[in-house]
Amino acid sequence: MIRATFAGFNIAASGMAAAQRSLDVTGNNMANLNTMGFTRQRLDLNSIPSGGHNDRFAPTGGVSVGDGVRMTQMAQLRDPHLDRRFRNEASAIGELNAHAGVMNSISRIFDEIQFEQGVFRAMQDFRTQMQRLSNQPGEATIDATVASSAQSMLRMFQMYSMQLASERDYQNSLLDGHGGAVSQINTMLENVALLNRHIRESELFGNPALELKDQRNLLIDQLSAYMRIEVHLTPDPDMPGIDILSITFMDDNPNLSPAERTLVNGLNYTNLQVGRTADGDTFVFKQTPQPNNITKRPNMITDPDPLNHPGQTVTVTDPDDPTGTIDIKALSFRTGALRGSLDMLNSKGAFDNPPNTLNGIGYYERVLDRMVADFAHTFNEANMAANPLWSTFSEYQTAVSSGGTPATPPALADLFAELQDFANAVEAADIASVPRPTPPAALAQFFDHNFATAGSGFMAYIDDVISGAATLPPDLTNPNDPILNIMNELLSRPLFESEDGLPINAKNIQVATGWTNGSYMMTTTRQIASTDDETGDFSGATDQLMYMLSLFQRSFNFTTDGIDGTGTRLFTSNFEQMFRIIGVNAASDASSRDNALLANTNVIMGIEDMRNSISSVSMDEEGVNLIRFQQSFAASARVMTSLDEALDVLINRTGIVGR
């Protein structure tokens, strides 16, 4: 049986159409060579089987030949496995990049080697001025120079503290400022949901919407740098042949359900917000419904019961009402720039409970405050006024406060008895209306070198003894006992104090007012005149000043709760080197992050090369395709020419032989 007359023409026409459309696809690929996010496209073809639904009525003899080629769909050349690997690596790089950025900034703050005018140099100058004072002890002008040098050193402490605070503010602005990371993430999530809508509508009308999918994939790639995500495609139960795209973030909380991890689900999306605790820690959480919440948009996924799922409950400032607070469930992210930023803002390393090895801004803020407080406490204690009974009294007080019942040292027993005798004499003198007695030398020796500076404080204490408000012997277990207050007031000569009355730290430390206004100077000696030689002159002695100079070189065991404390050990060093050690540690942290970032960058570049070899446009390959499809078109056209010649023979020359 002769095949249908025009069947061959249909086959050739389908080949020409397929080749022509393939040429169009190739031209479109080449036109988008430099388009960001464009994925190489291809035309999928199927051969058309011979026959049809009426074959059962047709003769069965002969050989069946296909009916040409059918263009089935436009497709993209993508490898889902490489996409997943790329996005996972992008999140790791995002985290390392956030770490490296902060650590490089901190290392520059503490760079005592590059910048000559650092704490180390200021502390050396402070020590030099103290050495000058040791050559001329008691010289007021040199003592004032020492105080001025100390002030310069404290300004360096404060500068470091302010720079760390500025870095924290800067990182916070990168996180939730205008155009910050969270704002960009929310825009991406909304745009992905919007693209899901447009893609769905296009596919309903038979348009593959490949360009829209390119835009969506580009957004997903960008989103993966902020957090570890998983992308899911599930069949739409209402629309066969159409998939629903959803995105979830990965975290370290095994109790969090997939729904609670959802960022985008088809047409719906979530919104992230940033909150801060009273301690300054920063957390990210899902937006929750709030009264009159003007940021709520259509299709936005909110957390209707934010406290009813696993996670760390945190009280933060209400983003919609800065004067109020709300309880939220803080989100944790496995990797990504969000994780890196939160780590750097919140992690305090050895100061965390429990301690960890990640040193963020909080660690360097606290280690700086700890070092400054230890320095101030050590030198304040060293500058305490001389007193021969102070150590005996302090040891006895400690023994009593710890619950012991030690025998009162004879020297203290004599002192308490003399205090009582003097109080009795004062009381008798008042009754007799005669001038008050002068305190004996032993009392003056205990309370101050020059009893006149004790002023009314001592006499007020004696009045308390007379009235019964103060007891003798004193109650050393009571921190408010008057004798302890007056002793602290008279014996303490601090070199450093806080500006705001709070515990000393790097931000609030200042040179003590009593030192700067000339009420007292640096204590050069603790040698004082004995009771047998009240006229002794020790103005040239410098034993205590030399002791303070030795403190610069003494090695201390610095811990999170002070020198030789029970907290986590930080390092062992002297005061002059400790800030250099902080700088070296910061530089080491920065270097380790930079090296890890470089290694991961090399990995993702390899993955990107593999992905580009599949998905990106290659001029060489497209050039070959141009030739291939042009030849295919020409071949199909030649088939049609051949069929035309055959048809001419069939129509015009068949059956005319012999006419």
C-alpha positions as CSV (number, residue, x, y, z in Angstrom):
1,M,0.0,0.0,0.0
2,I,1.3,3.4,-0.9
3,R,1.8,5.8,2.0
4,A,-0.4,8.9,2.2
5,T,0.7,11.4,-0.3
6,F,1.6,14.3,2.0
7,A,2.8,12.2,5.0
8,G,6.4,12.7,4.1
9,F,5.9,16.4,3.8
10,N,4.4,16.5,7.3
11,I,7.5,14.7,8.6
12,A,9.8,17.1,6.9
13,A,7.8,20.1,8.0
14,S,8.0,18.9,11.7
15,G,11.7,18.6,11.3
16,M,12.1,22.1,9.9
17,A,9.8,23.5,12.6
18,A,11.8,21.8,15.3
19,A,15.1,22.9,13.8
20,Q,13.9,26.5,13.4
21,R,12.6,26.6,17.0
22,S,15.9,25.1,18.2
23,L,17.7,27.9,16.4
24,D,15.5,30.4,18.2
25,V,16.4,28.8,21.6
26,T,20.0,28.9,20.7
27,G,19.8,32.5,19.7
28,N,17.9,33.3,23.0
29,N,20.7,31.6,25.0
30,M,23.4,33.6,23.2
31,A,21.5,36.8,23.7
32,N,21.4,36.2,27.4
33,L,25.1,35.3,27.7
34,N,25.7,38.1,30.3
35,T,22.3,38.1,31.9
36,M,22.7,37.5,35.7
37,G,20.9,34.3,36.8
38,F,20.0,33.2,33.3
39,T,19.8,29.4,33.0
40,R,20.6,27.8,29.7
41,Q,17.5,26.6,27.9
42,R,16.8,23.7,25.6
43,L,13.9,22.5,23.4
44,D,12.8,19.0,24.4
45,L,11.7,16.8,21.4
46,N,9.9,13.5,21.1
47,S,9.4,11.4,18.0
48,I,5.8,11.0,16.8
49,P,4.8,7.3,16.7
50,S,3.1,6.1,13.5
51,G,-0.6,5.6,13.3
52,G,-3.3,6.8,15.6
53,H,-6.5,5.8,17.3
54,N,-8.0,4.5,14.0
55,D,-5.2,2.0,13.4
56,R,-7.4,-0.8,14.4
57,F,-9.5,-0.2,11.3
58,A,-6.5,0.1,9.0
59,P,-4.8,-2.7,7.1
60,T,-2.0,-4.4,9.0
61,G,0.3,-5.1,6.2
62,G,3.5,-3.1,5.4
63,V,6.0,-1.4,7.6
64,S,5.1,1.4,10.1
65,V,7.1,4.6,9.9
66,G,7.1,7.4,12.4
67,D,5.3,10.6,11.8
68,G,8.1,13.0,12.5
69,V,9.1,15.0,15.6
70,R,7.1,16.7,18.2
71,M,8.2,19.7,20.3
72,T,7.2,18.8,23.9
73,Q,8.4,21.6,26.2
74,M,11.0,24.2,26.9
75,A,13.3,23.2,29.8
76,Q,16.2,24.5,31.8
77,L,19.6,22.8,32.2
78,R,20.0,22.6,36.0
79,D,21.3,20.0,38.4
80,P,19.3,20.0,41.7
81,H,22.2,18.3,43.5
82,L,24.7,21.0,42.5
83,D,22.2,23.7,43.4
84,R,21.8,22.2,46.9
85,R,25.6,21.9,47.4
86,F,26.1,25.4,46.2
87,R,23.5,26.8,48.6
88,N,24.8,24.8,51.5
89,E,28.3,26.1,50.9
90,A,27.0,29.7,50.4
91,S,25.5,29.6,53.9
92,A,28.8,28.4,55.4
93,I,30.7,31.2,53.6
94,G,28.1,33.7,54.8
95,E,28.7,32.7,58.4
96,L,32.5,32.8,58.0
97,N,32.4,36.1,56.2
98,A,30.4,37.6,59.1
99,H,32.9,36.2,61.6
100,A,35.9,37.4,59.6
101,G,34.5,40.9,59.1
102,V,34.0,41.4,62.8
103,M,37.2,39.8,63.9
104,N,39.3,41.8,61.5
105,S,37.7,45.0,62.9
106,I,38.4,43.9,66.4
107,S,42.0,42.9,65.6
108,R,42.6,46.4,64.2
109,I,41.2,47.9,67.4
110,F,43.7,46.0,69.6
111,D,46.6,46.2,67.2
112,E,49.3,47.4,69.6
113,I,52.0,46.7,67.1
114,Q,50.8,48.7,64.1
115,F,49.6,51.7,66.0
116,E,52.3,53.2,68.3
117,Q,50.0,55.2,70.4
118,G,48.3,52.2,72.1
119,V,47.6,51.1,75.6
120,F,51.1,49.5,75.8
121,R,52.8,52.8,75.0
122,A,50.5,54.8,77.4
123,M,51.2,52.3,80.2
124,Q,54.9,52.6,79.6
125,D,54.7,56.3,79.9
126,F,52.7,55.9,83.2
127,R,55.4,53.7,84.5
128,T,58.1,56.2,83.4
129,Q,56.4,59.0,85.3
130,M,56.1,56.9,88.4
131,Q,59.9,56.2,88.2
132,R,60.5,60.0,88.0
133,L,58.4,60.3,91.2
134,S,60.5,57.6,92.9
135,N,63.5,59.9,92.4
136,Q,61.7,62.8,94.0
137,P,59.1,61.3,96.3
138,G,56.5,63.7,97.6
139,E,57.1,66.2,94.8
140,A,53.6,67.5,94.1
141,T,54.3,68.7,90.5
142,I,55.7,65.3,89.5
143,D,52.8,63.5,91.2
144,A,50.5,65.7,89.1
145,T,52.4,64.6,86.0
146,V,51.9,61.0,87.0
147,A,48.1,61.6,87.4
148,S,48.1,63.3,83.9
149,S,49.9,60.3,82.4
150,A,47.4,58.0,84.1
151,Q,44.5,60.0,82.5
152,S,46.1,59.5,79.1
153,M,46.2,55.8,79.7
154,L,42.6,55.7,80.8
155,R,41.6,57.6,77.6
156,M,43.1,54.7,75.6
157,F,41.0,52.2,77.7
158,Q,37.9,54.3,77.0
159,M,38.8,54.6,73.3
160,Y,39.0,50.8,73.0
161,S,35.7,50.5,74.7
162,M,34.0,53.1,72.5
163,Q,35.4,51.4,69.3
164,L,34.0,48.0,70.4
165,A,30.7,49.7,71.1
166,S,30.8,51.3,67.7
167,E,31.5,47.9,66.1
168,R,28.5,46.5,67.9
169,D,26.3,49.3,66.7
170,Y,27.6,48.9,63.2
171,Q,26.9,45.1,63.2
172,N,23.4,45.8,64.6
173,S,22.7,48.3,61.8
174,L,23.9,45.7,59.3
175,L,21.5,43.2,60.8
176,D,18.3,45.3,61.2
177,G,19.0,48.8,60.0
178,H,17.5,50.3,56.9
179,G,18.5,47.9,54.1
180,G,20.0,45.5,56.6
181,A,20.2,41.8,56.4
182,V,16.8,41.1,58.0
183,S,15.1,43.7,55.7
184,Q,16.7,42.1,52.7
185,I,15.7,38.7,53.7
186,N,12.1,39.8,54.2
187,T,12.1,41.4,50.8
188,M,13.5,38.2,49.2
189,L,10.9,36.0,50.9
190,E,8.1,38.2,49.7
191,N,9.4,38.3,46.2
192,V,9.9,34.5,46.1
193,A,6.2,34.1,47.1
194,L,5.2,36.7,44.5
195,L,7.2,34.9,41.8
196,N,5.5,31.6,42.9
197,R,2.2,33.3,42.2
198,H,3.2,34.5,38.7
199,I,4.8,31.2,37.8
200,R,1.7,29.3,38.9
201,E,-0.5,31.6,36.8
202,S,1.8,31.3,33.8
203,E,1.9,27.5,34.0
204,L,-1.9,27.3,34.1
205,F,-1.9,28.8,30.6
206,G,0.9,26.5,29.3
207,N,3.8,29.0,29.7
208,P,6.8,27.4,31.4
209,A,7.8,30.8,32.8
210,L,11.5,29.9,32.6
211,E,12.6,33.5,33.0
212,L,10.5,33.9,36.2
213,K,12.1,30.7,37.5
214,D,15.5,32.1,36.8
215,Q,14.6,35.2,38.9
216,R,13.3,32.9,41.7
217,N,16.5,30.7,41.7
218,L,18.6,33.8,41.8
219,L,16.7,35.0,44.9
220,I,17.0,31.6,46.5
221,D,20.8,31.6,45.9
222,Q,21.1,35.0,47.5
223,L,18.9,33.9,50.5
224,S,21.1,30.8,51.0
225,A,24.0,33.1,52.0
226,Y,22.0,34.3,55.0
227,M,20.9,30.9,56.4
228,R,21.0,27.2,55.6
229,I,17.8,26.5,53.7
230,E,16.1,23.6,52.0
231,V,13.9,24.0,48.9
232,H,11.0,21.6,48.3
233,L,8.8,21.1,45.3
234,T,5.6,19.3,45.9
235,P,2.7,18.6,43.5
236,D,-0.2,21.0,43.8
237,P,-3.2,18.9,44.8
238,D,-5.6,21.3,43.0
239,M,-3.6,21.7,39.8
240,P,-2.1,18.5,38.3
241,G,1.2,19.1,36.7
242,I,2.0,22.2,38.7
243,D,4.4,22.2,41.7
244,I,4.4,24.2,44.9
245,L,7.7,25.6,46.0
246,S,8.4,25.9,49.7
247,I,11.5,27.0,51.6
248,T,12.5,26.0,55.2
249,F,15.5,27.1,57.2
250,M,17.7,24.6,59.0
251,D,18.5,25.0,62.7
252,D,20.0,22.9,65.6
253,N,16.7,22.5,67.4
254,P,15.5,18.9,66.8
255,N,12.1,19.7,68.3
256,L,11.2,22.4,65.8
257,S,8.6,21.1,63.3
258,P,8.9,21.7,59.5
259,A,6.0,24.1,59.7
260,E,7.8,26.1,62.3
261,R,10.8,26.3,60.1
262,T,8.8,27.4,57.1
263,L,9.8,30.7,55.4
264,V,7.9,30.4,52.2
265,N,5.1,28.0,51.3
266,G,3.7,28.6,47.8
267,L,2.0,32.0,47.8
268,N,2.6,32.6,51.5
269,Y,5.7,33.9,53.2
270,T,6.9,34.8,56.7
271,N,8.6,37.9,58.1
272,L,11.5,38.1,60.4
273,Q,12.1,40.6,63.1
274,V,15.0,41.6,65.4
275,G,14.7,42.1,69.2
276,R,17.2,42.9,71.9
277,T,17.3,42.0,75.5
278,A,18.1,44.3,78.4
279,D,21.6,42.9,78.4
280,G,22.1,44.0,74.8
281,D,21.9,40.5,73.2
282,T,20.3,40.3,69.8
283,F,17.8,37.7,68.6
284,V,15.8,37.0,65.5
285,F,12.2,35.7,65.6
286,K,9.2,35.3,63.4
287,Q,6.7,38.2,63.2
288,T,3.8,37.6,65.5
289,P,0.3,39.1,65.3
290,Q,0.1,42.3,67.2
291,P,-2.8,44.7,67.7
292,N,-3.0,47.2,64.8
293,N,0.1,45.6,63.2
294,I,0.6,47.8,60.2
295,T,3.4,45.6,58.8
296,K,1.1,42.6,58.3
297,R,0.6,42.0,54.6
298,P,-1.6,39.6,52.6
299,N,-0.3,36.1,52.5
300,M,2.1,36.7,55.3
301,I,2.7,33.7,57.6
302,T,2.7,34.8,61.2
303,D,3.4,32.9,64.4
304,P,0.0,32.8,66.1
305,D,1.3,31.2,69.3
306,P,5.0,32.1,69.4
307,L,5.6,30.6,72.9
308,N,3.9,27.3,72.1
309,H,6.8,25.7,70.2
310,P,10.3,24.6,71.3
311,G,13.1,27.2,71.5
312,Q,14.7,29.7,73.7
313,T,12.2,32.1,75.3
314,V,13.6,35.6,75.4
315,T,12.2,38.9,76.5
316,V,13.0,41.6,74.0
317,T,12.0,45.2,73.2
318,D,8.8,45.3,71.3
319,P,9.7,46.2,67.7
320,D,6.3,48.0,67.3
321,D,6.5,49.7,70.7
322,P,10.1,50.6,71.9
323,T,8.7,51.4,75.3
324,G,7.4,47.8,75.9
325,T,8.7,44.3,75.8
326,I,7.4,41.0,74.4
327,D,8.4,37.4,75.0
328,I,9.5,35.6,71.8
329,K,10.9,32.3,70.7
330,A,14.4,33.0,69.4
331,L,15.3,31.3,66.1
332,S,18.6,29.6,65.8
333,F,20.2,29.1,62.4
334,R,22.6,26.2,61.6
335,T,24.9,28.3,59.4
336,G,24.7,31.5,57.3
337,A,25.3,35.2,57.6
338,L,22.5,35.6,60.2
339,R,24.1,32.9,62.4
340,G,27.5,34.6,62.0
341,S,26.2,38.0,62.9
342,L,24.3,36.8,65.9
343,D,27.4,34.8,67.1
344,M,29.5,37.9,66.9
345,L,26.9,40.1,68.7
346,N,26.0,37.6,71.5
347,S,28.9,35.2,72.0
348,K,31.0,36.0,75.1
349,G,33.4,33.0,74.9
350,A,34.8,32.2,78.3
351,F,32.3,34.6,80.0
352,D,29.3,32.6,78.7
353,N,27.5,30.1,80.9
354,P,28.6,27.5,80.0
355,P,31.8,28.8,78.5
356,N,32.5,28.3,74.8
357,T,35.4,28.9,72.4
358,L,33.7,31.4,70.1
359,N,34.9,34.9,71.0
360,G,32.5,37.6,69.7
361,I,32.2,41.3,70.4
362,G,30.8,40.5,73.9
363,Y,34.0,38.5,74.8
364,Y,36.3,41.4,73.9
365,E,34.1,43.9,75.7
366,R,34.1,41.8,78.9
367,V,37.8,40.8,78.7
368,L,38.7,44.5,78.3
369,D,36.4,45.5,81.3
370,R,37.9,42.7,83.3
371,M,41.5,43.7,82.6
372,V,40.8,47.4,83.4
373,A,39.0,46.5,86.6
374,D,41.8,44.2,87.7
375,F,44.4,46.9,86.9
376,A,42.4,49.6,88.9
377,H,41.8,47.3,91.8
378,T,45.4,46.2,92.1
379,F,46.9,49.7,92.0
380,N,44.1,51.1,94.3
381,E,44.9,48.5,96.8
382,A,48.7,49.2,96.5
383,N,48.1,52.9,97.1
384,M,46.2,52.3,100.3
385,A,47.5,54.6,103.1
386,A,50.1,53.2,105.5
387,N,48.8,51.5,108.7
388,P,50.8,49.1,110.9
389,L,47.7,47.4,112.2
390,W,45.8,47.2,108.9
391,S,46.9,43.7,108.0
392,T,46.3,42.4,111.5
393,F,42.8,44.0,111.5
394,S,42.0,42.6,108.0
395,E,43.1,39.1,108.9
396,Y,41.1,39.2,112.1
397,Q,38.0,40.5,110.3
398,T,38.2,37.8,107.6
399,A,38.5,35.1,110.3
400,V,35.5,36.4,112.1
401,S,33.4,36.8,109.0
402,S,34.1,33.2,107.9
403,G,32.3,32.0,111.1
404,G,35.4,31.4,113.2
405,T,36.0,32.5,116.8
406,P,39.6,33.5,116.8
407,A,41.2,35.2,119.8
408,T,41.5,38.9,119.5
409,P,45.1,39.8,118.7
410,P,46.6,41.7,121.7
411,A,47.3,44.8,119.5
412,L,43.6,45.0,118.5
413,A,42.4,44.3,122.0
414,D,44.6,47.2,123.3
415,L,43.2,49.4,120.5
416,F,39.6,48.6,121.3
417,A,40.2,49.2,125.0
418,E,41.9,52.5,124.2
419,L,38.9,53.5,122.1
420,Q,36.6,52.7,124.9
421,D,38.7,54.7,127.4
422,F,38.8,57.6,125.0
423,A,35.1,57.5,124.6
424,N,34.6,57.5,128.3
425,A,36.9,60.5,128.6
426,V,35.0,62.4,125.9
427,E,31.7,61.6,127.6
428,A,33.1,62.8,131.0
429,A,34.5,66.0,129.5
430,D,31.2,66.8,127.9
431,I,29.4,66.4,131.2
432,A,32.0,68.6,133.0
433,S,31.7,71.1,130.1
434,V,35.4,71.1,129.5
435,P,37.2,70.9,126.1
436,R,37.2,67.4,124.5
437,P,40.4,65.4,125.1
438,T,42.9,65.0,122.3
439,P,43.0,61.4,121.0
440,P,46.1,59.5,122.1
441,A,48.9,58.8,119.6
442,A,48.0,55.1,119.3
443,L,44.5,55.9,117.9
444,A,45.9,58.5,115.6
445,Q,48.4,56.0,114.3
446,F,45.7,53.5,113.6
447,F,43.3,55.8,111.8
448,D,45.5,58.1,110.0
449,H,49.0,59.6,109.8
450,N,47.7,63.0,110.5
451,F,44.8,62.7,112.8
452,A,43.5,66.1,112.0
453,T,42.5,64.9,108.5
454,A,40.2,62.3,110.1
455,G,38.1,65.3,111.2
456,S,34.7,64.8,112.4
457,G,34.5,61.3,111.0
458,F,36.4,59.9,113.9
459,M,34.7,62.0,116.5
460,A,31.3,61.1,115.1
461,Y,32.3,57.5,115.6
462,I,33.2,58.2,119.2
463,D,29.8,59.9,119.7
464,D,28.2,56.7,118.3
465,V,30.1,54.7,120.9
466,I,29.0,57.0,123.6
467,S,25.3,56.8,122.5
468,G,25.5,53.0,121.9
469,A,24.9,53.2,118.2
470,A,28.4,51.6,117.8
471,T,29.6,48.8,119.9
472,L,33.0,48.0,121.2
473,P,34.6,45.7,120.3
474,P,33.1,46.3,116.8
475,D,30.9,43.8,115.0
476,L,33.3,42.8,112.3
477,T,30.6,40.5,110.6
478,N,28.5,43.6,109.9
479,P,29.7,45.4,106.7
480,N,27.9,48.5,107.9
481,D,29.7,48.7,111.2
482,P,30.8,52.3,111.7
483,I,34.5,51.4,112.4
484,L,34.7,49.7,109.0
485,N,33.2,52.7,107.2
486,I,35.5,55.2,108.8
487,M,38.6,53.0,108.3
488,N,37.7,52.6,104.6
489,E,37.2,56.3,104.3
490,L,40.5,57.2,106.0
491,L,42.7,54.4,104.7
492,S,41.5,54.2,101.1
493,R,43.4,56.5,98.6
494,P,42.2,55.2,95.3
495,L,44.1,56.1,92.1
496,F,41.1,55.2,89.9
497,E,37.4,55.2,90.3
498,S,34.3,55.1,88.1
499,E,32.5,58.1,86.7
500,D,29.0,56.8,87.5
501,G,29.5,55.0,90.8
502,L,29.1,51.6,89.2
503,P,31.8,49.0,89.2
504,I,34.9,50.1,87.3
505,N,35.0,49.1,83.6
506,A,36.8,50.4,80.5
507,K,34.1,52.9,79.7
508,N,33.6,54.6,83.1
509,I,37.1,54.5,84.6
510,Q,38.6,57.8,85.6
511,V,41.5,59.2,87.7
512,A,40.2,59.4,91.3
513,T,39.0,62.9,92.3
514,G,41.0,62.9,95.5
515,W,44.2,62.3,93.5
516,T,43.5,65.0,90.9
517,N,42.4,67.7,93.4
518,G,45.5,67.2,95.6
519,S,43.7,65.7,98.6
520,Y,46.4,63.0,98.5
521,M,49.2,61.8,96.3
522,M,50.6,58.4,95.3
523,T,51.7,56.5,98.4
524,T,55.5,56.3,98.1
525,T,56.0,54.4,101.4
526,R,54.1,52.5,104.1
527,Q,56.8,53.2,106.7
528,I,55.3,55.4,109.4
529,A,56.5,56.8,112.7
530,S,56.2,54.4,115.6
531,T,54.5,55.3,118.8
532,D,57.9,55.6,120.4
533,D,59.2,57.9,117.8
534,E,56.4,60.1,116.6
535,T,58.7,62.6,115.0
536,G,60.4,60.1,112.6
537,D,60.8,61.4,109.0
538,F,60.3,58.9,106.2
539,S,59.6,61.4,103.5
540,G,62.4,60.1,101.3
541,A,61.3,56.4,101.5
542,T,59.9,54.9,98.2
543,D,59.3,51.3,99.2
544,Q,55.6,51.3,98.3
545,L,56.2,53.2,95.0
546,M,58.8,50.6,94.0
547,Y,56.3,47.9,94.9
548,M,53.7,49.5,92.6
549,L,56.4,49.7,89.8
550,S,57.0,46.0,90.2
551,L,53.4,45.3,89.6
552,F,53.8,46.2,85.9
553,Q,56.1,43.2,85.4
554,R,54.5,40.8,87.9
555,S,52.7,37.8,86.2
556,F,49.1,37.4,87.2
557,N,46.6,34.6,86.5
558,F,43.7,36.5,84.9
559,T,40.3,34.8,85.1
560,T,36.8,35.7,84.2
561,D,36.0,36.8,87.7
562,G,39.3,38.6,88.5
563,I,43.0,37.9,89.3
564,D,43.5,34.4,90.7
565,G,39.7,33.9,90.7
566,T,37.8,30.7,90.5
567,G,36.3,31.5,87.0
568,T,37.6,30.4,83.6
569,R,41.2,31.1,83.1
570,L,41.9,33.7,80.4
571,F,45.7,33.9,80.3
572,T,48.7,34.4,82.5
573,S,50.6,37.6,81.9
574,N,51.7,41.0,83.3
575,F,49.8,44.2,82.9
576,E,52.1,45.6,80.3
577,Q,51.7,42.6,78.0
578,M,48.0,41.7,78.7
579,F,46.6,44.1,76.1
580,R,49.1,42.9,73.5
581,I,47.9,39.3,74.3
582,I,44.3,40.4,73.7
583,G,45.4,41.9,70.4
584,V,47.3,38.7,69.4
585,N,44.2,36.6,70.3
586,A,42.0,38.8,68.2
587,A,44.4,38.7,65.3
588,S,44.6,34.9,65.6
589,D,40.8,34.6,65.6
590,A,40.6,36.9,62.5
591,S,43.3,34.8,60.8
592,S,41.6,31.5,61.4
593,R,38.3,32.9,60.0
594,D,40.1,34.3,57.0
595,N,41.8,31.0,56.3
596,A,38.5,29.1,56.7
597,L,36.8,31.6,54.5
598,L,39.4,31.2,51.8
599,A,39.2,27.4,51.9
600,N,35.4,27.5,51.6
601,T,35.6,30.0,48.8
602,N,37.8,27.6,46.9
603,V,35.2,24.9,47.4
604,I,32.2,26.9,46.3
605,M,34.2,28.1,43.2
606,G,34.6,24.5,42.2
607,I,30.9,23.8,42.7
608,E,30.1,27.0,40.8
609,D,32.3,25.9,37.9
610,M,30.5,22.5,37.8
611,R,27.1,24.3,37.9
612,N,28.1,26.7,35.2
613,S,29.3,23.9,33.0
614,I,25.7,22.7,33.0
615,S,23.5,25.8,33.4
616,S,25.5,28.7,32.0
617,V,25.6,29.7,28.3
618,S,28.7,28.6,26.5
619,M,29.5,30.4,23.3
620,D,31.4,27.4,21.9
621,E,28.5,25.0,22.6
622,E,25.9,27.4,21.3
623,G,28.0,28.0,18.2
624,V,28.1,24.3,17.5
625,N,24.3,24.1,18.1
626,L,23.8,26.8,15.5
627,I,25.6,24.8,12.9
628,R,23.9,21.6,14.0
629,F,20.4,23.0,13.9
630,Q,21.0,24.9,10.7
631,Q,22.2,21.6,9.1
632,S,19.1,19.9,10.5
633,F,16.9,22.6,9.0
634,A,18.6,22.2,5.6
635,A,18.3,18.5,5.7
636,S,14.6,18.6,6.4
637,A,14.2,21.1,3.6
638,R,16.2,18.8,1.3
639,V,13.8,15.9,2.3
640,M,10.9,18.2,1.3
641,T,12.6,18.9,-2.0
642,S,13.2,15.2,-2.6
643,L,9.5,14.4,-1.8
644,D,8.5,17.2,-4.2
645,E,10.5,15.6,-7.0
646,A,9.1,12.1,-6.2
647,L,5.6,13.6,-6.2
648,D,6.3,15.2,-9.6
649,V,7.3,11.8,-10.9
650,L,4.2,10.2,-9.4
651,I,1.8,12.8,-10.8
652,N,3.3,13.9,-14.0
653,R,5.3,10.9,-15.3
654,T,3.7,7.8,-13.9
655,G,1.6,5.9,-16.5
656,I,2.5,7.9,-19.5
657,V,5.1,5.6,-21.0
658,G,4.3,4.7,-24.6
659,R,2.0,7.5,-25.2
